[in-house]
Amino acid sequence: ARPPVCKIMDFGKYKYEQSKRVKESRKKQHVTQLKEIRFKTPKISEHDLEYRAAQARDFLKHGNKVKVSVRFWGREMTHVELGQRKLEHMAQILEDVGTIEQRPRLEGRSMSLVLMPR
């Protein structure tokens, strides 16, 4: 091409602007974290469940995954379906902001469910 395509510039200034662009792009990235909400027992009251759901809703709105866990104590292990119902109810409350990534699963003495943001 005439005239030749080139630009005379300060290399230090160019490097500085490039590093500034990289820093800006890093700032815009969001690393998703796994936040956990625990119930000490599957016999949690409705109000407490709604309060925890509000916390989980906040986590999901910020783009984080949420793990909801229920711990079973003593003879509660014979009624794991109560914990499963509570977890499914929690997922139903949060269905507008999150979807189920992992269905309720029993791991030792606790059952957990993982929700991811929509």
Beta strands, then each sheet from edge to edge (+ up, - down):
strand 1: 34-39
strand 2: 65-71
strand 3: 98-107
strand 4: 110-117
sheet 1: 1+ 2+ 4- 3+
end
